[in-house]
C-alpha cells in the first residue's frame, strides 16, 4: 500500500491561510467606519396619534348583549 505524500501539506495550508487573510482584509477595507463616533442626544419627539385625544370605550365581550 503506498504511503500518503504529506510533504506539500505545509505549503498548501500556509498559502491557503495567507490568501484567506488577504481576502478578509480586502473585504473589510471596503467599509468606512467613523474615526471618532460622538454620541448623539437622545431626543424623543412626542408623536401625536388620533386616538390620544379621542375618548374611546373598550367593550369587553362579557359586557355585550348576547348575540342570537
N, C-alpha and C positions, 0 to 999 in steps of 0.2 A: 504494500500500500504506500503510495507516495506521500511525502511529508508536505504540509502546507507551508508555502514560502511566505514568511512574515517579514522579510527584510524591507519591504516598501511600505509597511503599515505606518511607521512613524512619520515619514514624509507626507503620506497621504492625509493622515489625521491632522498634521500640522498645517498643511495647505488648506484643508477644509476649515479649520478654526480661524486662520488668518482671513480667508475670504468671507466667512460669516461675520467676523468682527468688522470687516470693511463695509459689507453691505448694510449692517445695522447702523454703523456710523453715518453712512450716506443717507439712510432713511431719516435719522434724527437731524441731520444737517439741514434738511429742507424746512423744518419747523422753526418759527421765530418765537422766542419767548421774551417777555418784557424784562428789561435789565433790572429795574428796581420797582417791583409792584407796590403801589401805595394803596392802603385800604380806603375804600370809598365810604362816605357817610351813608348809613342805613336810613334813608328817608322812606317812610311808608306813607303813601298817599291814601287818603280815605276815598274809596270808590263808592259812588252813590249808586244804589240799586233801587229799582222801582218799588220793591216790597219793603224797604226800610221805612218809608214814610206813610205807608198804607196799612190800615188795620186789617189784619186777616184773621179768620177764625179757622181753627183746625177741627174738623169733625172726626170724632172717634167713631169707628164702626159700631160700637156698642150703644152710642147715644142716638144713632139714626133710627127712624121708624122702621119697623120690619117690612121688608120687601116681599110682595106676594106675587 
